[in-house]
Amino acid sequence: MRKHIKINYSFVFIAVILLMVLNACAVKKYVPEGEFLYRGAKINIEDTLEVKNKPELQAELDNLLYPQPNAKFLGLYPGLHYYYIGQKEKPGFINRFLSKKLGEEPVYMSDVDVNGTEDIIENRLENNGFFSSRITSAVERDSSAITAKAEYDVKLTTPYQMETFTVEKDSLDSLSLRLVKDIELSMEETLIKKDMRFDLTSFKKERERIDNFLKQKGYYNFNPNFIIFEADTNQYDKRRFDLFLRLKEGVPERSKVTYILDKVNIYPNEALDSDEGVEDTTVYDRLHYIQKDKFFKPRRMDPYILLRPAQKYNPLFSKYTSRRLSSIGIYKYVNIRYKETDTITDEDGYRHLEADIRLSPFNKRTLRAELQAVTKSNNFAGPGLGLTYLNRNLFRGGEILRITGSFAYEQQFSGQGSQSGLRSIQFGLNSSLTFPRLMFPIDFNKRFKYSIPQTQIKLGVDYLDRSQLYSLTSFSTSFGYIWKANKFVTHEINPININYVKLGNTSDEFNQILEDNPFLKRSFEQQFIAGLTYSFTYNELSDASKIGAFYLKFNFDVAGNTIDLLANENSEGDRTFLGLKYAQYAKADVDLRYHYKIGTKGDVLIGRIFGGVGLPYGNSKSLPFVKQYFSGGPYSVRAFHIRSLGPGTYNPDEQGISSYYDQAGDIRLEANIEYRFPLFSFLKGAVFADAGNVWLTKENEALPGGKFSSSFADELGIGAGVGLRVDVQGFVIRFDLASPLKRPAKKFDFEYDKPVFNFAIGYPF
């Protein structure tokens, strides 16, 4: 029965692709007479000078090409086809809908202004110092395909290069002179260097850099447009120039003086459309808190505010304060505004500001329900229900209480032998209480400038009843800290992390499974886990400006060392704590990803490497079952079912037993590569290849071939496939079809095998 389901999934997946292709038939018959579909343009740079940064110049010129041609998929134009059929006299409801959602207006060669593009290219070259360059163009038309392309040939001239850079300060009044001296202080970090090419973009960046520097010195009303660059080529025969920076004439006095904060007002519960209801003002640490019924305790908010009276205006303090307040998690809007309190410069050359910090909170209490229908690769399926209660600002200090209750019922279909008809019932109740501050005997909160750490306490209980086999009751609790060191780096440490799992109601069949597999039996015996966990995350993926972005996550987990100092030895020779046998192990893994953007249309190439190892020691002969590694599934090696790989070359089919319980290991290695590309609208495609497996650190007779060895590369499970993703504003529904190319048990044999269908939410990595 399982085989039959796989074939149906594969058929559905392939049928969807074929239907899309067949619908997107040739569009030539719709193209108006005399028109040609525009297929893009190319800029060829003829460089006999070996210009520096030529790839950057090429990319800058390529970005000038407009418009973009219609999207193409498998040699066809699906978006264009849907547009044309929607323009028929009576297109019908379905065609109108498809045209509206997926249609793409045609781009013809007549829409392209070739001469105008030449002028734009010439202007951009002059901005980069290449004056009097030669530009020619040509249009190539293909009458059989009714398409046309444009091509631009650029012959570069010798660029102008800078000889000297001077800041002018002659004939300035006292305020202007002080301002220019501050500009000179910033020149240690100038972007303008001797022999650099004339580059208008660099001059604009330099103005912005100087403006940021002056703003941080208190120049609240300064504007980068007050800075003027002038180039002089008169004294040079060759293509050289002198660059001068000066202040624009008529800069107002208020833009030439620094500002100081007189007062800081904070509205912790500010309605965006009204000031009504604000009654009480409390002064704490020189800050004025204006709120009704003390919505947020001033002493709890104080560490988040970096603005103080008598402080020079500095936009960085505003930026950091806004980010810190947003990180509390109870505010949807943080608005910091300044207003001038005088119009006259004082005797010290300063003017004065007042700051208002207005905070608009989320709803204090929310309740969310989730109803799920779950299907798994191991043939379990059933409904699930989840309820989440959220209480923000619980103790008026930004605390967040989250309570989640869950229920799930699953039944196994298409199982073999005694495995058929298994049922599973799961109940769970988990809670977390997050404090937006570092709870520690010593107050370190003010030492964290980028972000104040959060303290999190978790408590949970879960019950799992798998009929005919066993039941599991698990309790967990943890205490730890989370903080962002900077824009990319996040740390999380839990010095207290306790798990206790009680195995009960075991059937004779399951007991026999444990007896036949000592490795699995020892895993279930060690159900008291007390230790420390730490994770380090470096994430550049959120920075949309990066062409190549790294993601690195390192996890470390160690258990049993502290309680080992308090443990006793029982009559069987095992060390116990409070009568419970506890686990001792150390475990570490690293997940490294790299996303590289190809072009500007959304194509991305992703590579991923994962490696992890766990080492039991002392009181443990194997890792606890919940701490072991698994491989295979929609977020792993997609050509294999979940938890169906390894360990090593172990093949449960050859043993004639179920593989669901014991295919785990102490070591996990995986590598993935995936190319993602847009098809049209919200539909995206992918091609990928995955490889991976798990292994044991020690030989185990019950799992022959499971030990890690120097031939591990020959024992990888390898698969490849294609995917479709429905991506609607970041919410992704993913369909992947992957076929095994090599199974671990067949070390040297590559062969195509039956594909595996994966349905998942979100990208795999």
N, C-alpha and C positions, 0 to 999 in steps of 0.2 A: 504493500500500500504506500509506503514511503517513497518508493521509486516512482510510482504513478504521480504523486503530488509534485515531485521535482520536474517531471516532464511537462505538466500543465503550467507551472510557473514559468518555465523557459519559453513555452509557446506563447503565453500572454505577453511576456517581455518583448520577444522578437516581433510579435504581431503589432504591438504599439509602434515600434520603430518603422515597420513596413508601411503601416497605415499613414504615418506622417510623411514618408517619402512619396507614396503614391498620390497623396493629396496635393503635395507640392510639385505639381507637374510643371512642364516647361511654360514659361511666361512670354515667350516670343510673340505669340499671337495677340497679346494684349498691348504690345508696345505700339504707340501711334506712329503713323508713317512719317518718315524723316527724322525720327528720334533714335538715339542710341543709349542703351543703359550705361551709365558711368561706372567703370570698374577701378577707379582710383588713379593715383598719380605717383610718379617717382622723381626724386631729385638726385641728379648725379653731380657730385662736386669734383671738379678737376683741380687737384692740388699739386702744384710743382714746388711748393715752398716748405712742405712737411710742417704744416700748421699744428700747433699744440692744441690739445682738446678737440680734435676734429670729430670724434664720435659724438661729443656733446653738441657741437655745432650742427652736425647732421640731424640729430634728434630734434633740435630746436627748429630747424627749417622744416622738417617733416611734420611737425605739429601745426604748421601754417596751412597745410593742405586742407581745403574745404570745398565742397562738402564731403562727408564720408560716403562711400558707396553702399549699396544695399547689402544686407547680410546674406551669406551664402552657406549652404549646408549640403554636403555630398553632391556638389556640383549644381544644386538647385537653389531656388529663391523662395523658401516657404513663406516668409513675411510678406514678400511682394505678391505672391500668388493669392494670399488671403485678402490683401488689399484690393486686387483687381476683381476678385469674385464678389466683393462687397459693393463694388461700383456698378454692378449689373442693374438693369431696370427693375427686376424683381428677384433680389438675391435670396430671399427667404430668411427666416429668423436665425437659423444656425449660422448661415454664411455672414449675416450682419454681425452676429456675436463674435465669430472668429475674426472678422475683419477689424472690429473694434479692439479686441484683446490682443491679437497677434499680428494684425496687418501693419505694413510698413510702406509709407509713401515712396513712389519710385523716384530715383535720382537719375536724371538724364544728363548727357554731355552738354546740352544747351543750358543747364543750370550752372555750369562751371564758367567762371570769368577767368580765362587763361591770362589775359593781359593784366588784369587786376592782381592776380596771384604773382605775376612777375614783379609788379611794383612792390608788393608786400615783402617778397623775398629780398629785393634790393634794399628796402628800408631796414629789414632785420640785419642784413649783412653790414650796412653802414653803422647800425647800433653796436656791432661787434668789431668795428674798426676797419672793415674791408670796403673802402670807398672806391667807386668807379669799377666795381666788378662787372663782368659781362654775363648776361643771362639770356638764354634762348629757349624756346619751347616748341613742342611739336605734339600733334594729336594723332593717335593711331586708331583707325576704325576697322572693326571686323564685321563685314556685312552679313556673313553667314550666321554669326551668333548675335548680331545686332548689339554689339558692345563697343565701347571706346575707352581709351586710356590717354592720359596726358603725361608728358615727360618734360622735365626742365633740366637743362644743362647749365651749370654754374662754373665759371672760370674765376678763381680767386685772385685778387691782387695782393701786393704786400701790405700787411696791416700796419696801422699807426701804433707806435709803442711809446710808453711814458718815460720821460727823462727825469723830471722832478715833480714833487707834490708839496704845495705851500698853503698854509692857512693864513689868510690876510687879516691884519688887525690894525691897519693904519686908519687914522681919523675916526676913531670910535669913542662914544661917550663911555662913562664909567661902568654903567650897567652892561652895555654891549661888550666892553673889554673883559669884564668878569666872566661873561658867558663864553666868549671866545677862548679864554684861558681854560675854562672847564672842557671845551671842545678839544683843546690841545692835550689835556690830560688823558683823553680817550684814545689818542693816536697810537698808544702802545699796542692796541689791538686792531689797528686799521686793516681794512681789506685791500687797500690801495698799495701796491708794491712797485718798485722801480722795474722797468722793462716790461710791465704788464701791457697787454693789448688794450687799446681803447675799447671799453665795454660799458655801454650805458646801463646794463643790468647791474653790474658791479657798483656803479656810482649810486644807483638807487638803493642797493643793499647797504652801502656805506652810510647814506643819509638815514636809513632806518636804524642802523647800529648806533649812530651818534645820537639820534632821538631817544632810543632806549636808554642809553647811558645818561643823558641829561634828565630824563624822567626819573631815573633812580637817584639822581642828585637833588630832586625836589622841584624841577622845572615843570610844574603841573600844566601850564598853558603853552608849552613849546610845541611847535609843529615842524615835521621834517621838511615841509615846503619852504621854510625860512632859510634853508641851506641851498646855496647855488654853487654848481661846479662850472668852471670855465676852462677851456682848453686853448692853448696858444701854440701855434706852429711856426710863427714868423721867423724865429731865429735859427731854424733848422732847414738844411737842404734835403736831407733824407726824411723819411716818414717817422718823425719823432714829434713829441709835444710836451709842453709843460702844463701841469694841472694846478688850478687854483681853487681853493674853497673860501667862500666869503658869505657873510650874512646878507640876506635880502634887505633892501632899503625899506624903511617904514615898519620894521618889526615893532609891535606894540609893547609898551613897558611891561604889562602883566605877563608877557611871554618871555621876558628876559630876567625874571626874578624867581627865586625859590619860594616854596610854600611850606608852611608848618601846620600840623593838625592842632586845633584848639580843643575839639570835643569829639567824642565818638559815641553815637547813639545806636542802640541795638534793639530791634523789634523782634523778639523770638517767635511771636505768633501773629505775623502780619498778613492780613487779607490783601490780595493784590488790588482789589478795587475799592478799598475803603479803609479809613483810619479809625472808624467808629469802634467803641468798646475798649480803647486803650485808656487806662486810668492811672496805673501806678508806675512810679519811677524809682528804681533802686540803683544806687551807685556802689559798684564793687570794683576795686582795683582801678579806680579813675574812669571806669566805663559806665555809661548810663544805660540801664536795662529798662525798657518801657514796655510793659506787658500787663495783662489782666490776669489775676488769679495765679500768678507765678507759674506760667506754662512750662518754663525751663529754668532750673536753678542757676543763678548767675555764677556761682563758684564752680559749677560743672562745665559751663560754656567758656569760662575765662581762658583756659589753656588753648582754645581754638582760635582766639582773637589775637592777631599779631599787631593790630593797629593800636597806638597809644597816643594820648595828648603829648604835645611838645616834640613829637616825632616829625622829621621831614617827610613830605609826601614821597611815597615809593610805590609804584604800581605792582612790584613783586609782592609786597606785603598784602596788597589787596588780592592778588591772584592766589597766593598761598592760603590766605584766610578763607577765601571762597571755596577752594578745594577741600580744606580741612573741615569746614562746616558741612559741605556736601557729603563728605565721607562718613558723617555720623549715621546717615541712612534714614533720617526722619523728615528731611526737607526736600521738596521737589524744586524749589526755586531759592536761590541765594542772590540777592541784589545789593551791591555796594555802590552808593552814590556819594559824590562830594559836592559841596556848595561853598562858594567863597563868602567869607564873613566880613570882608572889607574891600575897599577899592583904592586904598592908599598904601604905598609901600612904607614900612616903618623905618626907623633910623638905622636899623641893622641890615636893611635891604631885603626884608622878608614880607610876604603876605600870608594870610591865614585861611584855613579851611575847616569845615565841619563835615564829618563822615556819618552817613546813615547806613546801617546794615539791616536790611529788611529780609526776613525769613518767612517763607510760606511752607507750612508742613503738609505732609501727606495726611490722609485720613488716619486717625489714631488706631482704629481697629478694622481689620478686614478678615473675611472668611472666604476661602476659595475651595471649590470642589472639582475633582477630576474623575471622570469616568473613562476607563480604558478597556480596550479589547486586545488581549495579548496573544501573539503566536510566537513560538520559539522553534529553533532549529532542532531541538530534541523532541519535537512532536507534542509538546505541552501547549495547551491553549485554554483561554478562559477570560472572564471579566475581572476588572480590578476597580477599586474605589479609593480615592484619596481625599482627605479633608485637611486643610491647613488654616490654622488660626494665627493671626499676626497682631501683636499689640506693640505699637511704637511709643517710645517715650514713657515706658512703664513707671519708672520712679522719678520722672521729671528731670532726668539727666541724660536723655538720649538712649536709654536702654531699649533693646528690642527682644521681645519674647516671641518665639515661634514654636507652635505645637502642631505636629503632623500625625494624623491617624490614618492607617491604611488597612485595606482588606483585599485579598485576592483569592480567587478560586481557579484552579487549573486542573485539567484532565489530560492525560496522555492518550493520544490517538495513534494508531498504526504502530504500537509497540510490538516487540517480538516475545513470544512465549509468556513467561510470568510477568514481564514488564508491561504487557498490554493492560489498559484500563487503570493505571495508577492515577490517583487523585492527590491534589496538594491544596491545603488551606493555609493561608498566611494572615496573621494579625500583627500589626505594629503600632507602637506609640512612641514617638521620638520628640524630644524637646530641646531647644537651645535658648540660652539667654546670653545676649551679646551686650557688653558694656563698651561704650566708645572711649575708652581710656585704659591705660596700663594699670592694672590692679596689682600693686607690688608694695612691700613695706616701705620702700623709698620712692618718693615722687620723682619720676624721670620724664613726665609728660612734656614739660617745656623744652626738653633737650631735642625733641624730634621736630625738625623744622618742616619737612616735606609732608609728613602725615603722622598723626598720633596713632599708636597701636591700639588695637581692639582686644579686649579680653573676652573669651568665649567659653561658656560652660555648657556641656552637652550631657543629656541623660536619655537613655532609650531602652526599650524592651521589645523583643520580637519573638513571635511563636510560629513555628512551621510544623505542620502535621502532614507528612507524606505517607498516605495510606499504604498498608502492607509492608512498610519498610521501617520508618522511625519517626520520631518527633524531636524537634530542637527548640529549646528555650534559651534565648540569649539576652544578656544584660550588658549594657555598655555605658561608660561615662568617661568624660575627658575634661581637662582644664588646660587652656592654652592661650596663646597670643598670635595675632595676625597684624602685620604692618607692611606698608609700602615704603621701601627705602627711597625710591624715585619713580619716575614715570614707567619704567620697565620692570623693576625688581620688586618682588613680593616674598616675604618670609612668613612661615607659619610653623610654630613650635608648640607641642603639647607635652609639657613635662610630666603630666599625669594622664595616662591613657590606659583604661582598664576594660577588659572584655571577659565575660564569663559565659560559656555556652554549656548547657546541660543536655546531654543526649538521653532520650528516654523512649519507652514504648517500642523498643527494637523488635522486629519480627525475626523468626528463625532464619528466613532467607537472608535478611540483612546481616545477622550475626555470622552466617556462613561466609558472606562476602568479606567481612572483616577478618575472619579466621584465614581465609584463603589469601588475603592481602595484608601482611603485617605492616607494611608501609602505611596503608590507609588506616589500619587499626590504631597505630601509634598517633596518627594525626588527630583522630577523634578523642583520644585519651587526654590530650593536652588542651583543655578547654578553659583554663584560667590564664589570662594574658595580662600582664601589668608591665608597662614600660614607657618609653619616650618615643615620640615621632617628630620628625622635622622635614619640612619641604622648602625648597628654594625654587622660585619661578622667575625666569627672565623672558619677557614676552614683548616682541616688537610687532606682533601681528595687528595690534590695534592702531598702529601708525600708518594711515593710508598713504602717506607721502613716500614711504620706502618702497623701492622697486624689489629689493631682496630683504626679507625679514626673517629673523631667527626666533625660535621658541625653544627654551630649555627648561625642563623641570627635573629636579633631583629630589628623590625621596629617601629618607633614612629612617629605619624602624629598629629599635633595640628593646628587648624585653627580658625581665627576670633578674636583672643584676641587683637592683636595690632590695627586692624582697628576699633574694637569696641570702642576704646578711641576717635576716630574721627567721629563716626557714628551719625546719626540723626534718630529720630523716625518719621515715616510717619503717615498719617491720619488713617491707618488701625491698628496702634499699632506695626508695625514691624520696626525694626531698619535697616537702609539702609546706604550704603556708595556710594557716587556719584550716588544716585538714584537707586542703585542695592541692593536687599536683599542678604545678605551674610550668609554663613554657619558658625556655631560654633560647634566644636566637638573636642574630643580627641580620638585617635585610636592607639592601640598597638597590635602587634602580634609577636610570636616567632615560628621559624621553627627549630626543633632539629632533627638531623639525626646521625645515627651511622652505619658505614660500617665495617663489620668484615670478614676478609679473612679466608677461611677454606682451609687448605692445600696449595699446591703450583700450582694447576692446573687452578686457576681462579675462583673457587667457592667463592661466596660472600653472606653473610646474611646481609640484610639492614633493619633497623628499623627507623621509622619516626613518630614524633608527631608534630602536628601543633595546635596552639591555638591563637585566636585573638578576640579582643572585641573593639567595637567602641561606644562611649557614646556621643550623642548629648546633647547640653545644651544651655542656653541663648537664642539666636536668632533662634535656630533650635529645631524642634520636632522630626526629624529623620535625619539619615545620608544622604548626597547627594547620588544619585543613583550610581555614579561612584566610591564612596568610600565604598559601601556596600560589604559584603562577599557573595560568591557563592560557591556551592559545587557540585561535580559530574563532570565527564569528564575524558579525558585521562591522566591528570596530577593531578587528585584528587581521588575520589572514582570511580573506573573504571567500576563498575557494573551498574552505572546510567549515563544517558545522561548528557551533560554539563548543569549546572545551574538547574538541575531538582530535587534537594533535598531540602526539607524544605520549609519555615521555620518550625521547629519543626515537628509536626505530620500533618501539613496542607497538604491536598490532593486536588489539583486543579481538578482532574477527578471527584471528588464527587460534586464539585461546577459547573461542566459543562462548564469551561472556559479554555482559553489557559494558559499554565504555563510559557510561554517564558519570560514574562515581570516582573513577580512579585516574583519569587522564590529567594529572597535575604534576608539577615539578618544582624543584628548588631554583632552577635557572631558566630564564626566558630570554630569547633573542629574536628580534623581528626587524625587518626592513621593508619599507613600502615606497613606491614611487607612483605618482598620479598626475595626470595632465587634465586640467579642468578647462572647459571652454564654453562660452555662451552659444546657445542655438538660436533662440529668439525669445523676446520678452522675458518672462520669469523662468523659462526652461533652460537648463544647463546640462551639458554632457560631460563624460569623463571616460578615460581609458586608464587602466592601472595594472600594476603587478605587485604581488605581496609574497613575502617569504618569511618563515619563522618556525619555531618549535619550542618545546620546553624539555628540560632534562633533569635528572637527579644528580646530587653530588656524590652519592654512594651507590654501589651496585645493590640491586634488589631482586631476589629470585622470583618474586611474584610479578615483576615487571621487567622481563628480559629485554636487553637492549636499551634500557632507560638511562644508563649512566653517561654523563658528559665525557667526551674524549676529544682528542686532537682532530678527529674526522667529523666534527660537528657540522662543518659546511656541507658535507654530503648527506646529512640527515635532516636538512631543512625541507619543510613542506612548501612548495612553490605553486602559485596560481596566478592567473591573469584574467581580466574581464573588462566589461564596459558598464557604464552607469548612466542613469538619468536622475536629475535632481530638480525638484520644484522648489525654487527659492523665492519666497515672498517676504521681502523686507527682513531678511535674516532668519526667518523661520523656514527650515529646510526639511522636506520629505524626500528620502533617498531610496532609489531602487538600484541595486547592483546585481549583475549577473556575472559570476566568476567560475572558471573551470580549473580544476587541479591539473597541473602540468607535471608535477613530481610529488609522490608521496614519500614520507620519511622512511617507511619500511623498504622502499625500493631506492637504494642509495644512488645508483648510477643510471636509472632508467627514467627517461622523460617520455611522457605519453599524455595525450589529451583524454580527459575523463569527463563524466557527466557534469554539467554545470550546476552550481548551487545559487539559488535566488536569495537575496538579502533585502529585507525591508527595514529601514531604520529612520530615526529622527535625528537630524543634524549631520554634519560632516564627520568622517571617521577621524580626521586629524587636521 
